Amino acid sequence: MAWFGRRRDDDAVPEPQVEERTLPSAGDSLDPNASLRPLVDPLGDEERARIRAALESLTEDDVDVDDLASLGAGLDRAYAAWSASPEDDRPDHAAIVERYAIGIGEYLDRNTDLDWQVVTDVFGTDLSLTEGSKGSFVVVPHNLVAGRWMRGETGWVPAVVGHIVKRRSRR
């Protein structure tokens, strides 16, 4: 599910190791849509550590993950600094995307009926938010951030994440 790979010369942040899972084949079930359903697993220690590290990093950058305006402004500042830097001097964009994706995911975890999970679907395995183990509604924060990063979009966090919160508010 990830959009960006790490630069080969960057050993500062180790690539998270995600156990690959095989989705069931529709032929293995009486349900022809079985292979389209994501597999949902609870977070393990490694995923919790990844979330904790990203949240600590955002706090160090004075980003409040309980405030969408702060999250959006932080991401916009990070993108502006990255894009203004000479290409050879740019920090690892994948690490920035990871940090803000986790910040947005944590905001959704705290403010909606969605919970952090490890989700495997036809695109791969990633940290995601979904409704318990059902997996019928999945948000992959990395995809939200990475796609917009690639297009150079800024100012989108409050509206996009706010819309998800309105649709998925805890009842």
DSSP file with accessible surface (Angstrom, degrees, kcal/mol):
  #  RESIDUE AA STRUCTURE BP1 BP2  ACC     N-H-->O    O-->H-N    N-H-->O    O-->H-N    TCO  KAPPA ALPHA  PHI   PSI    X-CA   Y-CA   Z-CA
    1    1 A M              0   0   29      0, 0.0     2,-0.1     0, 0.0   123,-0.1   0.000 360.0 360.0 360.0 -16.8    0.0    0.0    0.0
    2    2 A A        -     0   0   74    123,-0.2     3,-0.1     1,-0.1   141,-0.1  -0.435 360.0-161.0 -70.2 145.0    2.9    2.3    0.4
    3    3 A W  S    S+     0   0  124     -2,-0.1     2,-0.4   139,-0.1    -1,-0.1   0.688  71.5  46.5 -96.3 -25.5    3.5    4.9   -2.4
    4    4 A F        -     0   0   49     90,-0.1     2,-0.2    89,-0.0    -1,-0.1  -0.945  65.6-150.2-123.8 146.1    7.1    5.7   -1.6
    5    5 A G        -     0   0   54     -2,-0.4    89,-0.2     1,-0.1     2,-0.2  -0.672  32.6 -99.3-103.5 163.8   10.2    3.7   -0.9
    6    6 A R        -     0   0   46     -2,-0.2     2,-0.1     1,-0.1    -1,-0.1  -0.534  40.8-101.9 -79.8 149.3   13.1    4.8    1.2
    7    7 A R    >   -     0   0   89     -2,-0.2     3,-1.6     1,-0.1    -1,-0.1  -0.448  29.8-124.7 -66.9 144.4   16.2    6.1   -0.4
    8    8 A R  T 3  S+     0   0  244      1,-0.3    -1,-0.1    -2,-0.1    -2,-0.1   0.798 107.5  54.4 -64.2 -27.8   18.9    3.4   -0.4
    9    9 A D  T 3  S+     0   0  121      1,-0.1     2,-0.9     2,-0.0    -1,-0.3   0.418  85.7  95.2 -89.7   5.3   21.4    5.7    1.4
   10   10 A D    <   +     0   0   37     -3,-1.6     3,-0.1     1,-0.2    -1,-0.1  -0.809  33.0 155.0-103.3 102.8   19.1    6.5    4.3
   11   11 A D        +     0   0  147     -2,-0.9    -1,-0.2     1,-0.1    -3,-0.0   0.347  50.5  94.8-102.6   4.4   19.8    4.1    7.2
   12   12 A A  S    S+     0   0   85      1,-0.2    -1,-0.1     2,-0.0    -2,-0.0   0.885  89.9  36.2 -65.9 -38.6   18.5    6.5    9.9
   13   13 A V  S    S-     0   0   62     -3,-0.1    -1,-0.2     3,-0.0    -3,-0.1  -0.944  87.4-134.6-119.7 112.6   15.0    5.1   10.0
   14   14 A P        -     0   0  109      0, 0.0    -3,-0.1     0, 0.0     3,-0.0  -0.378  26.9-107.8 -67.5 143.6   14.7    1.3    9.5
   15   15 A E        -     0   0  102      1,-0.1     2,-0.1    -2,-0.1   -10,-0.0  -0.525  39.8-111.7 -67.4 127.7   12.0    0.1    7.1
   16   16 A P        -     0   0   27      0, 0.0     2,-0.7     0, 0.0    -1,-0.1  -0.400  26.2-130.1 -63.6 138.9    9.2   -1.5    9.2
   17   17 A Q        -     0   0  142     -2,-0.1     2,-0.5    -3,-0.0    29,-0.1  -0.839  26.5-172.0 -93.1 118.0    9.0   -5.2    8.6
   18   18 A V        -     0   0   44     -2,-0.7     2,-0.4   107,-0.1   107,-0.1  -0.952  24.0-125.8-114.7 125.9    5.5   -6.3    7.8
   19   19 A E        -     0   0  163     -2,-0.5     2,-0.3     1,-0.1    -2,-0.0  -0.545  28.9-129.5 -69.7 123.9    4.5   -9.9    7.6
   20   20 A E        -     0   0  137     -2,-0.4     2,-0.4   105,-0.0    -1,-0.1  -0.583  23.4-160.1 -76.4 139.8    2.9  -10.6    4.3
   21   21 A R        -     0   0   83     -2,-0.3     2,-0.5    18,-0.0    18,-0.0  -0.908  14.8-127.0-120.0 150.3   -0.4  -12.4    4.3
   22   22 A T        -     0   0  135     -2,-0.4     3,-0.1    98,-0.0    98,-0.0  -0.840  22.9-134.1 -97.9 125.9   -2.1  -14.3    1.6
   23   23 A L        -     0   0   39     -2,-0.5    12,-0.1     1,-0.1    98,-0.1  -0.496  32.2 -99.4 -73.6 147.5   -5.6  -13.3    0.9
   24   24 A P        -     0   0   49      0, 0.0     2,-0.3     0, 0.0    -1,-0.1  -0.369  35.7-118.5 -65.8 147.0   -8.1  -16.1    0.5
   25   25 A S    >   -     0   0   63      1,-0.1     3,-2.1    -3,-0.1     4,-0.2  -0.654  15.6-126.4 -82.0 142.4   -9.0  -17.1   -3.1
   26   26 A A  G >  S+     0   0   34     -2,-0.3     3,-1.2     1,-0.3     8,-0.2   0.819 112.0  62.5 -58.9 -26.3  -12.6  -16.6   -4.0
   27   27 A G  G 3  S+     0   0   68      1,-0.2    -1,-0.3     5,-0.1    -2,-0.0   0.657  92.9  64.0 -73.0 -14.3  -12.4  -20.3   -5.1
   28   28 A D  G <  S+     0   0  132     -3,-2.1     2,-0.3     3,-0.1    -1,-0.2   0.384 105.9  47.6 -86.7   2.6  -11.7  -21.3   -1.5
   29   29 A S  S <  S-     0   0   55     -3,-1.2     6,-0.1    -4,-0.2     5,-0.1  -0.953  77.1-126.1-141.2 158.1  -15.0  -20.1   -0.3
   30   30 A L  S    S+     0   0  180     -2,-0.3    -1,-0.1     1,-0.1    -4,-0.1   0.658  96.7  83.9 -75.2 -15.7  -18.7  -20.3   -1.1
   31   31 A D    >   -     0   0   41      1,-0.1     3,-1.8     2,-0.0     4,-0.2  -0.792  68.3-159.6 -91.3 111.1  -18.6  -16.5   -1.0
   32   32 A P  T 3  S+     0   0   93      0, 0.0     3,-0.3     0, 0.0    -1,-0.1   0.689  91.0  54.1 -66.4 -15.5  -17.4  -15.2   -4.4
   33   33 A N  T >> S+     0   0   90      1,-0.2     3,-1.6     2,-0.1     4,-0.7   0.344  75.3 106.1 -97.6   8.3  -16.4  -11.8   -2.9
   34   34 A A  G X4 S+     0   0   12     -3,-1.8     3,-1.0     1,-0.3    -1,-0.2   0.870  75.0  54.7 -58.0 -39.3  -14.2  -13.4   -0.2
   35   35 A S  G 34 S+     0   0   34     -3,-0.3    -1,-0.3    -4,-0.2    -2,-0.1   0.671 102.9  58.6 -72.1 -13.7  -10.9  -12.4   -1.8
   36   36 A L  G <4 S+     0   0  114     -3,-1.6    -1,-0.2    85,-0.1    -2,-0.2   0.636  85.2  93.1 -87.8 -16.5  -12.0   -8.7   -1.9
   37   37 A R  S << S-     0   0  136     -3,-1.0    99,-0.1    -4,-0.7    98,-0.1  -0.630  79.1-123.0 -79.3 132.7  -12.5   -8.5    1.9
   38   38 A P        -     0   0   31      0, 0.0     2,-0.5     0, 0.0    83,-0.2  -0.375  17.4-123.7 -71.7 153.2   -9.5   -7.2    3.7
   39   39 A L  E     -A  120   0A  38     81,-3.0    81,-2.7    -2,-0.1     2,-0.5  -0.863  27.9-156.6 -94.9 131.4   -7.9   -9.2    6.5
   40   40 A V  E     +A  119   0A  24     -2,-0.5    79,-0.2    93,-0.3    93,-0.0  -0.940  15.1 174.9-117.7 128.1   -7.8   -7.2    9.8
   41   41 A D  E     -A  118   0A  55     77,-2.7    77,-3.3    -2,-0.5     3,-0.1  -0.953  33.1-107.3-127.3 149.4   -5.4   -7.9   12.6
   42   42 A P        -     0   0  100      0, 0.0    75,-0.2     0, 0.0     2,-0.1  -0.272  49.2 -85.2 -68.3 161.4   -4.8   -6.0   15.9
   43   43 A L        -     0   0   30     73,-0.4     2,-0.2     1,-0.1    73,-0.0  -0.397  42.8-150.7 -64.9 144.3   -1.7   -3.9   16.3
   44   44 A G     >  -     0   0   27     -3,-0.1     4,-2.4    -2,-0.1     5,-0.2  -0.466  36.4 -88.4-102.5-178.2    1.4   -5.7   17.5
   45   45 A D  H  > S+     0   0  125      1,-0.2     4,-2.4     2,-0.2     5,-0.2   0.886 126.0  54.5 -59.7 -39.8    4.2   -4.3   19.6
   46   46 A E  H  > S+     0   0   96      2,-0.2     4,-2.1     1,-0.2    -1,-0.2   0.917 110.0  45.7 -63.3 -43.1    6.1   -3.2   16.5
   47   47 A E  H  > S+     0   0   32      2,-0.2     4,-2.4     1,-0.2    -1,-0.2   0.912 112.0  51.2 -67.9 -40.9    3.1   -1.2   15.1
   48   48 A R  H  X S+     0   0  106     -4,-2.4     4,-2.7     1,-0.2    -2,-0.2   0.905 110.4  49.9 -62.7 -38.2    2.5    0.4   18.5
   49   49 A A  H  X S+     0   0   40     -4,-2.4     4,-2.7    -5,-0.2    -1,-0.2   0.900 109.3  51.9 -66.3 -39.7    6.2    1.5   18.7
   50   50 A R  H  X S+     0   0   37     -4,-2.1     4,-2.1     2,-0.2    -2,-0.2   0.921 112.0  45.9 -61.3 -44.3    5.9    3.0   15.2
   51   51 A I  H  X S+     0   0   12     -4,-2.4     4,-2.6     2,-0.2     5,-0.2   0.944 112.9  49.9 -64.4 -47.6    2.9    5.0   16.2
   52   52 A R  H  X S+     0   0  134     -4,-2.7     4,-2.4     1,-0.2    -2,-0.2   0.929 110.8  49.3 -58.8 -44.5    4.5    6.1   19.5
   53   53 A A  H  X S+     0   0   56     -4,-2.7     4,-2.2     1,-0.2    -1,-0.2   0.914 111.8  48.2 -63.6 -42.4    7.7    7.2   17.7
   54   54 A A  H  X S+     0   0    9     -4,-2.1     4,-2.4     2,-0.2    -1,-0.2   0.915 111.6  49.6 -65.5 -41.7    5.8    9.2   15.1
   55   55 A L  H  X S+     0   0   27     -4,-2.6     4,-2.3     1,-0.2    -2,-0.2   0.902 110.5  50.5 -65.7 -38.8    3.7   10.9   17.7
   56   56 A E  H  X S+     0   0  108     -4,-2.4     4,-2.3    -5,-0.2    -1,-0.2   0.914 110.2  50.6 -63.0 -41.7    6.7   11.8   19.7
   57   57 A S  H  X S+     0   0   30     -4,-2.2     4,-1.2     2,-0.2    -2,-0.2   0.903 109.9  49.4 -64.1 -41.5    8.4   13.3   16.6
   58   58 A L  H  <>S+     0   0    0     -4,-2.4     5,-2.4     2,-0.2     3,-0.4   0.916 109.3  52.2 -64.4 -40.8    5.3   15.4   15.8
   59   59 A T  H ><5S+     0   0   93     -4,-2.3     3,-2.0     1,-0.2    -2,-0.2   0.916 106.1  54.1 -60.8 -41.7    5.2   16.7   19.4
   60   60 A E  H 3<5S+     0   0  147     -4,-2.3    -1,-0.2     1,-0.3    -2,-0.2   0.802 106.7  52.8 -61.5 -28.8    8.9   17.7   19.0
   61   61 A D  T 3<5S-     0   0   70     -4,-1.2    -1,-0.3    -3,-0.4    -2,-0.2   0.204 121.7-110.4 -90.0  13.8    7.9   19.7   15.9
   62   62 A D  T < 5 +     0   0  143     -3,-2.0     2,-0.5     1,-0.2    -3,-0.2   0.838  69.0 147.3  60.2  35.8    5.1   21.4   17.9
   63   63 A V      < -     0   0    5     -5,-2.4     2,-0.7    -8,-0.1    -1,-0.2  -0.909  40.2-148.6-102.9 127.2    2.3   19.6   16.1
   64   64 A D    >   -     0   0   79     -2,-0.5     3,-1.9     3,-0.2     7,-0.4  -0.850   3.2-161.6 -96.0 110.5   -0.8   18.9   18.2
   65   65 A V  T 3  S+     0   0   11     -2,-0.7    -1,-0.1     1,-0.3     3,-0.0   0.587  89.2  63.0 -72.8  -5.6   -2.4   15.7   16.9
   66   66 A D  T 3  S+     0   0   87      1,-0.1     2,-0.5    44,-0.0    -1,-0.3   0.355  96.7  67.8 -93.6   6.2   -5.6   16.6   18.6
   67   67 A D    <>  -     0   0   70     -3,-1.9     4,-2.5     1,-0.1     5,-0.2  -0.954  64.1-161.2-131.6 111.5   -5.9   19.7   16.4
   68   68 A L  H  > S+     0   0   20     -2,-0.5     4,-2.9     1,-0.2     5,-0.2   0.860  94.7  55.0 -61.0 -36.1   -6.5   19.3   12.6
   69   69 A A  H  > S+     0   0   59      2,-0.2     4,-2.7     1,-0.2    -1,-0.2   0.916 109.6  47.3 -63.5 -40.3   -5.3   22.8   11.9
   70   70 A S  H  > S+     0   0   22      2,-0.2     4,-2.5    -6,-0.2    -2,-0.2   0.925 113.1  48.2 -66.5 -43.7   -2.1   22.1   13.7
   71   71 A L  H  X S+     0   0    1     -4,-2.5     4,-2.4    -7,-0.4    -2,-0.2   0.937 114.7  46.0 -60.1 -47.1   -1.7   18.8   11.8
   72   72 A G  H  X S+     0   0    2     -4,-2.9     4,-2.6     1,-0.2    83,-0.3   0.915 113.1  48.3 -64.1 -44.2   -2.4   20.4    8.5
   73   73 A A  H  X S+     0   0   41     -4,-2.7     4,-2.6    -5,-0.2    -1,-0.2   0.903 111.6  50.8 -64.5 -39.5   -0.1   23.4    9.1
   74   74 A G  H  X S+     0   0    1     -4,-2.5     4,-2.5    -5,-0.2    -2,-0.2   0.930 112.0  46.2 -63.1 -45.2    2.7   21.1   10.2
   75   75 A L  H  X S+     0   0    6     -4,-2.4     4,-2.7     2,-0.2     5,-0.2   0.925 112.6  50.5 -64.2 -42.5    2.4   18.9    7.1
   76   76 A D  H  X S+     0   0   42     -4,-2.6     4,-2.6     1,-0.2    -2,-0.2   0.912 111.3  48.3 -62.7 -41.1    2.2   22.0    4.8
   77   77 A R  H  X S+     0   0  133     -4,-2.6     4,-2.6     2,-0.2     5,-0.2   0.919 111.7  50.1 -63.4 -43.6    5.4   23.4    6.5
   78   78 A A  H  X S+     0   0   18     -4,-2.5     4,-2.4     1,-0.2    -2,-0.2   0.917 112.8  46.3 -63.0 -41.9    7.2   20.1    6.1
   79   79 A Y  H  X S+     0   0   47     -4,-2.7     4,-3.2     2,-0.2     5,-0.3   0.928 112.2  50.4 -66.7 -43.4    6.2   19.9    2.4
   80   80 A A  H  X S+     0   0   54     -4,-2.6     4,-1.8    -5,-0.2    -2,-0.2   0.925 113.2  45.7 -60.8 -44.0    7.2   23.5    1.7
   81   81 A A  H  X S+     0   0   61     -4,-2.6     4,-0.9     2,-0.2    -1,-0.2   0.921 115.1  47.7 -65.3 -42.8   10.6   23.0    3.4
   82   82 A W  H >< S+     0   0   34     -4,-2.4     3,-0.7    -5,-0.2    -2,-0.2   0.941 113.9  45.2 -63.2 -48.6   11.1   19.7    1.5
   83   83 A S  H 3< S+     0   0   46     -4,-3.2    -1,-0.2     1,-0.2    -2,-0.2   0.794 111.2  53.8 -70.6 -25.1   10.2   21.1   -1.9
   84   84 A A  H 3< S+     0   0   86     -4,-1.8    -1,-0.2    -5,-0.3    -2,-0.2   0.664  92.3  91.8 -81.4 -15.1   12.2   24.3   -1.4
   85   85 A S  S << S-     0   0   38     -4,-0.9     5,-0.1    -3,-0.7    -3,-0.0  -0.478  93.3 -95.5 -78.2 148.4   15.4   22.3   -0.6
   86   86 A P    >>  -     0   0   83      0, 0.0     3,-2.0     0, 0.0     4,-0.6  -0.360  40.7-113.2 -58.7 142.9   17.8   21.3   -3.4
   87   87 A E  G >4 S+     0   0  148      1,-0.3     3,-0.9     2,-0.2    -2,-0.1   0.845 115.5  51.0 -51.7 -40.3   16.9   17.8   -4.6
   88   88 A D  G 34 S+     0   0  149      1,-0.2    -1,-0.3     0, 0.0    -3,-0.0   0.669 113.0  46.7 -73.6 -15.2   20.2   16.3   -3.3
   89   89 A D  G <4 S+     0   0  118     -3,-2.0    -1,-0.2    -7,-0.1    -2,-0.2   0.352  82.7 122.5-106.2   2.5   19.7   17.9    0.2
   90   90 A R    <<  -     0   0   52     -3,-0.9     3,-0.1    -4,-0.6    -8,-0.1  -0.420  62.9-119.8 -68.7 140.9   16.1   17.0    0.7
   91   91 A P        -     0   0   67      0, 0.0     2,-0.5     0, 0.0    -1,-0.1  -0.264  50.1 -72.1 -69.2 167.8   15.2   14.9    3.8
   92   92 A D     >  -     0   0   12      1,-0.2     4,-1.4     2,-0.1     3,-0.4  -0.463  42.1-160.9 -65.2 111.0   13.5   11.5    3.3
   93   93 A H  H  > S+     0   0   36     -2,-0.5     4,-2.9     1,-0.2     5,-0.2   0.836  87.9  62.0 -66.0 -29.7   10.0   12.3    2.1
   94   94 A A  H  > S+     0   0   13    -89,-0.2     4,-2.5     1,-0.2    -1,-0.2   0.891 102.8  50.1 -63.8 -36.5    8.8    8.8    3.1
   95   95 A A  H  > S+     0   0   18     -3,-0.4     4,-2.3     2,-0.2    -1,-0.2   0.889 111.9  47.8 -68.8 -36.7    9.7    9.5    6.7
   96   96 A I  H  X S+     0   0   10     -4,-1.4     4,-2.4     2,-0.2     5,-0.3   0.942 112.6  48.2 -68.1 -46.3    7.7   12.8    6.6
   97   97 A V  H  X S+     0   0    6     -4,-2.9     4,-2.8     1,-0.2     5,-0.3   0.934 111.8  51.0 -58.8 -44.6    4.8   11.1    5.0
   98   98 A E  H  X S+     0   0   27     -4,-2.5     4,-2.4    -5,-0.2     5,-0.2   0.937 109.8  49.4 -57.8 -48.7    4.9    8.3    7.6
   99   99 A R  H  X S+     0   0   49     -4,-2.3     4,-2.0     1,-0.2    -1,-0.2   0.935 116.7  39.8 -60.5 -48.5    5.0   10.8   10.5
  100  100 A Y  H  X S+     0   0    6     -4,-2.4     4,-2.6     2,-0.2     5,-0.2   0.849 112.1  56.3 -75.1 -31.1    2.0   12.8    9.3
  101  101 A A  H  X S+     0   0    0     -4,-2.8     4,-2.8    -5,-0.3    -1,-0.2   0.933 110.1  46.1 -62.1 -43.5    0.0    9.8    8.1
  102  102 A I  H  X S+     0   0    0     -4,-2.4     4,-2.9    -5,-0.3    -2,-0.2   0.905 110.3  53.6 -67.6 -38.2    0.3    8.4   11.7
  103  103 A G  H  X S+     0   0    0     -4,-2.0     4,-2.1    -5,-0.2    -2,-0.2   0.935 112.1  44.4 -59.7 -44.5   -0.7   11.8   13.1
  104  104 A I  H  X S+     0   0    1     -4,-2.6     4,-2.4     2,-0.2    -2,-0.2   0.923 113.1  51.5 -66.3 -42.4   -3.8   11.8   11.0
  105  105 A G  H  X S+     0   0    0     -4,-2.8     4,-2.7     1,-0.2    -2,-0.2   0.915 109.1  50.3 -60.6 -41.3   -4.5    8.2   11.8
  106  106 A E  H  X S+     0   0   23     -4,-2.9     4,-2.3     2,-0.2    -1,-0.2   0.905 108.2  53.0 -65.1 -39.6   -4.2    8.9   15.5
  107  107 A Y  H  X S+     0   0   32     -4,-2.1     4,-1.5    -5,-0.2    -2,-0.2   0.938 111.7  46.0 -59.1 -45.5   -6.6   11.9   15.2
  108  108 A L  H  X S+     0   0    0     -4,-2.4     4,-1.3     1,-0.2     6,-0.4   0.896 110.3  53.6 -64.8 -39.6   -9.1    9.5   13.5
  109  109 A D  H  < S+     0   0   34     -4,-2.7     3,-0.2     1,-0.2    -1,-0.2   0.905 114.1  42.2 -60.5 -39.5   -8.6    6.9   16.2
  110  110 A R  H  < S+     0   0   98     -4,-2.3    -1,-0.2     1,-0.2    -2,-0.2   0.715 123.7  35.1 -79.7 -22.6   -9.3    9.4   18.9
  111  111 A N  H  < S+     0   0   60     -4,-1.5    59,-0.5    -5,-0.2     2,-0.3   0.314 112.8  44.4-121.1   6.8  -12.3   11.1   17.2
  112  112 A T  S  < S-     0   0    0     -4,-1.3    57,-0.2     2,-0.3    53,-0.1  -0.809  86.7 -99.0-137.0-177.7  -14.2    8.4   15.3
  113  113 A D  S    S+     0   0   41     55,-2.4     2,-0.3    -2,-0.3    19,-0.3   0.319  90.9 104.7 -85.7   8.0  -15.5    4.9   15.6
  114  114 A L        -     0   0    0     -6,-0.4     2,-0.3    54,-0.3    -2,-0.3  -0.666  54.6-161.0 -91.9 147.5  -12.4    3.7   13.7
  115  115 A D  E     - B   0 130A  57     15,-2.7    15,-2.1    -2,-0.3     2,-0.1  -0.939  28.5 -94.6-128.3 150.2   -9.5    2.0   15.4
  116  116 A W  E     + B   0 129A  18     -2,-0.3   -73,-0.4    13,-0.2     2,-0.3  -0.379  56.1 156.1 -59.2 135.0   -5.9    1.3   14.5
  117  117 A Q  E     - B   0 128A  26     11,-2.7    11,-2.7   -75,-0.2     2,-0.6  -0.940  48.1-110.5-148.9 168.0   -5.5   -2.1   12.9
  118  118 A V  E     -AB  41 127A  14    -77,-3.3   -77,-2.7    -2,-0.3     2,-0.5  -0.950  42.5-167.2-103.1 118.4   -3.1   -3.9   10.5
  119  119 A V  E     -AB  40 126A   0      7,-2.5     7,-2.1    -2,-0.6     2,-0.5  -0.927  14.4-165.9-117.1 132.0   -5.1   -4.4    7.3
  120  120 A T  E     +AB  39 125A   3    -81,-2.7   -81,-3.0    -2,-0.5     5,-0.2  -0.972  24.1 151.2-113.4 124.7   -4.1   -6.6    4.4
  121  121 A D  E >   - B   0 124A  35      3,-2.6     3,-1.6    -2,-0.5   -98,-0.1  -0.683  65.2 -68.0-134.3-166.1   -6.0   -6.1    1.1
  122  122 A V  T 3  S+     0   0   91      1,-0.3     3,-0.1    -2,-0.2   -86,-0.0   0.683 131.3  53.0 -64.6 -14.9   -5.3   -6.6   -2.5
  123  123 A F  T 3  S-     0   0  154      1,-0.3     2,-0.3  -122,-0.0    -1,-0.3   0.546 118.8 -95.9 -95.7 -12.1   -2.8   -3.7   -2.4
  124  124 A G  E <   -B  121   0A  15     -3,-1.6    -3,-2.6  -123,-0.1     2,-0.4  -0.907  51.2 -46.6 133.9-158.9   -0.7   -5.1    0.5
  125  125 A T  E     +B  120   0A  14     -2,-0.3     2,-0.3    -5,-0.2    -5,-0.2  -0.948  59.9 146.8-120.5 134.0   -0.4   -4.7    4.3
  126  126 A D  E     -B  119   0A  13     -7,-2.1    -7,-2.5    -2,-0.4     2,-0.3  -0.989  53.9 -82.5-157.5 163.4   -0.4   -1.4    6.2
  127  127 A L  E     +B  118   0A   1     -2,-0.3    15,-0.4    -9,-0.2     2,-0.3  -0.579  63.6 158.6 -66.5 129.8   -1.4    0.4    9.3
  128  128 A S  E     -B  117   0A   0    -11,-2.7   -11,-2.7    -2,-0.3     2,-0.4  -0.895  40.3-118.8-146.2 172.8   -5.0    1.4    8.8
  129  129 A L  E     +BC 116 139A   0     10,-2.7    10,-2.7    -2,-0.3     2,-0.3  -0.982  41.1 150.5-121.1 135.5   -8.1    2.4   10.6
  130  130 A T  E     -BC 115 138A   0    -15,-2.1   -15,-2.7    -2,-0.4     2,-1.3  -0.934  54.7 -82.8-152.6 172.5  -11.2    0.3   10.4
  131  131 A E  S >> S-     0   0   27      6,-0.7     3,-1.6    -2,-0.3     4,-0.6  -0.702  81.3 -70.8 -86.6  93.3  -14.3   -0.6   12.4
  132  132 A G  T 34 S-     0   0   29     -2,-1.3     3,-0.2   -19,-0.3   -17,-0.1  -0.249  99.1 -31.5  58.2-136.8  -13.1   -3.4   14.6
  133  133 A S  T 34 S+     0   0  102      1,-0.2   -93,-0.3     2,-0.1    -1,-0.2   0.400 119.3  88.7 -96.6   4.1  -12.4   -6.6   12.8
  134  134 A K  T <4  -     0   0  140     -3,-1.6    -1,-0.2     1,-0.1    -2,-0.2   0.920  64.8-164.7 -70.2 -45.3  -15.1   -6.1   10.1
  135  135 A G     <  +     0   0    4     -4,-0.6     3,-0.2     2,-0.2    -1,-0.1   0.687  46.3 127.5  70.0  18.4  -12.9   -4.2    7.7
  136  136 A S  S    S+     0   0   94     -5,-0.3     2,-0.4     1,-0.2    -1,-0.1   0.735  76.9  36.0 -81.2 -17.6  -15.9   -3.0    5.7
  137  137 A F  S    S+     0   0   73     -6,-0.1    -6,-0.7     2,-0.0     2,-0.4  -0.969  78.5 177.7-133.6 115.7  -14.7    0.7    6.0
  138  138 A V  E     -C  130   0A  45     -2,-0.4     2,-0.5    -8,-0.2    -8,-0.2  -0.971  15.7-167.7-126.1 133.2  -11.0    1.2    5.8
  139  139 A V  E     -C  129   0A  11    -10,-2.7   -10,-2.7    -2,-0.4     3,-0.1  -0.990   4.6-164.6-116.4 125.8   -8.9    4.4    5.9
  140  140 A V    >>  -     0   0   17     -2,-0.5     4,-1.6   -12,-0.2     3,-0.9  -0.893   2.6-166.8-107.9  96.7   -5.2    4.1    5.0
  141  141 A P  H 3> S+     0   0    0      0, 0.0     4,-2.4     0, 0.0     5,-0.3   0.847  84.5  61.4 -56.6 -34.0   -3.7    7.3    6.3
  142  142 A H  H 3> S+     0   0   14    -15,-0.4     4,-3.0     1,-0.2     5,-0.3   0.890 104.7  48.5 -60.0 -38.2   -0.4    6.7    4.3
  143  143 A N  H <> S+     0   0   49     -3,-0.9     4,-1.8     2,-0.2     5,-0.3   0.884 108.5  53.8 -69.5 -38.2   -2.4    6.8    1.1
  144  144 A L  H  X S+     0   0   29     -4,-1.6     4,-1.0     2,-0.2    -2,-0.2   0.939 119.0  34.2 -57.6 -47.6   -4.2   10.0    2.1
  145  145 A V  H  X S+     0   0    1     -4,-2.4     4,-2.6     2,-0.2    -2,-0.2   0.937 117.1  51.5 -76.9 -46.7   -0.9   11.7    2.7
  146  146 A A  H  X S+     0   0    2     -4,-3.0     4,-2.5    -5,-0.3    -3,-0.2   0.899 108.3  50.6 -63.1 -42.8    1.3   10.1    0.0
  147  147 A G  H  X S+     0   0    4     -4,-1.8     4,-1.2    -5,-0.3    -1,-0.2   0.917 115.2  42.5 -62.5 -41.8   -1.1   10.8   -2.9
  148  148 A R  H  X>S+     0   0   50     -4,-1.0     5,-2.4    -5,-0.3     4,-0.5   0.847 110.8  56.4 -74.5 -33.2   -1.4   14.4   -2.0
  149  149 A W  H ><5S+     0   0   11     -4,-2.6     3,-1.3     1,-0.2    -2,-0.2   0.939 104.9  53.0 -60.5 -45.7    2.3   14.8   -1.3
  150  150 A M  H 3<5S+     0   0   96     -4,-2.5    -1,-0.2     1,-0.3    -2,-0.2   0.849 112.8  44.1 -58.4 -35.4    3.1   13.5   -4.8
  151  151 A R  H 3<5S-     0   0  147     -4,-1.2    -1,-0.3    -5,-0.2    -2,-0.2   0.455 112.0-120.1 -89.2  -4.3    0.8   16.1   -6.3
  152  152 A G  T <<5 +     0   0   25     -3,-1.3    -3,-0.2    -4,-0.5     2,-0.2   0.740  52.3 166.8  74.0  23.4    2.1   18.9   -4.0
  153  153 A E      < +     0   0   70     -5,-2.4     2,-0.3    -6,-0.1    -1,-0.2  -0.495   9.4 178.6 -74.4 139.5   -1.3   19.6   -2.5
  154  154 A T        +     0   0   81     -2,-0.2   -81,-0.1     1,-0.1   -82,-0.0  -0.883  55.5  37.3-131.5 164.7   -1.4   21.7    0.7
  155  155 A G  S    S+     0   0   49    -83,-0.3     4,-0.4    -2,-0.3    -1,-0.1   0.561  82.0 109.6  75.7  10.5   -4.2   22.9    2.9
  156  156 A W     >  +     0   0   17      1,-0.1     4,-2.6   -84,-0.1     5,-0.4   0.713  48.6  83.6 -92.8 -21.6   -6.2   19.7    2.5
  157  157 A V  H  >>S+     0   0    1      1,-0.2     4,-2.2     2,-0.2     5,-0.7   0.920  89.5  47.0 -58.3 -53.8   -6.0   18.1    6.0
  158  158 A P  H  >5S+     0   0   57      0, 0.0     4,-1.5     0, 0.0    -1,-0.2   0.927 118.9  40.8 -57.2 -42.5   -8.8   20.0    7.9
  159  159 A A  H  >5S+     0   0   75     -4,-0.4     4,-1.9     3,-0.2    -2,-0.2   0.949 120.7  40.2 -71.5 -47.8  -11.4   19.5    5.1
  160  160 A V  H  X5S+     0   0   38     -4,-2.6     4,-1.7     2,-0.2    -3,-0.2   0.962 123.2  37.9 -68.9 -50.9  -10.5   15.9    4.1
  161  161 A V  H  X5S+     0   0    0     -4,-2.2     4,-2.5    -5,-0.4    -1,-0.2   0.906 114.8  56.3 -69.4 -37.0  -10.0   14.5    7.6
  162  162 A G  H  X<S+     0   0   15     -4,-1.5     4,-2.4    -5,-0.7    -1,-0.2   0.880 105.0  52.9 -59.9 -37.7  -12.8   16.6    9.0
  163  163 A H  H  X S+     0   0  112     -4,-1.9     4,-2.0     2,-0.2    -1,-0.2   0.922 108.3  49.3 -64.5 -43.2  -15.1   15.0    6.5
  164  164 A I  H  X S+     0   0   20     -4,-1.7     4,-2.0     1,-0.2    -2,-0.2   0.928 110.2  51.8 -61.4 -42.2  -14.1   11.5    7.6
  165  165 A V  H  < S+     0   0   23     -4,-2.5     4,-0.5     1,-0.2    -2,-0.2   0.925 108.2  51.1 -61.5 -43.1  -14.7   12.6   11.2
  166  166 A K  H  < S+     0   0  168     -4,-2.4     3,-0.5     1,-0.2    -1,-0.2   0.890 115.0  43.2 -61.0 -38.9  -18.2   13.9   10.4
  167  167 A R  H  < S+     0   0  166     -4,-2.0    -1,-0.2     1,-0.2    -2,-0.2   0.757 124.9  33.4 -77.2 -27.2  -19.1   10.6    8.6
  168  168 A R  S  < S+     0   0   33     -4,-2.0   -55,-2.4    -5,-0.2   -54,-0.3   0.020  77.7 153.7-122.2  28.7  -17.5    8.3   11.3
  169  169 A S        -     0   0   45     -4,-0.5   -57,-0.2    -3,-0.5     2,-0.1  -0.280  55.0-100.3 -59.6 143.4  -18.1   10.2   14.6
  170  170 A R              0   0  118    -59,-0.5    -1,-0.1     1,-0.1    -2,-0.0  -0.389 360.0 360.0 -62.4 138.2  -18.2    8.0   17.7
  171  171 A R              0   0  233     -3,-0.1    -1,-0.1    -2,-0.1   -59,-0.0  -0.624 360.0 360.0-100.7 360.0  -21.8    7.4   18.6
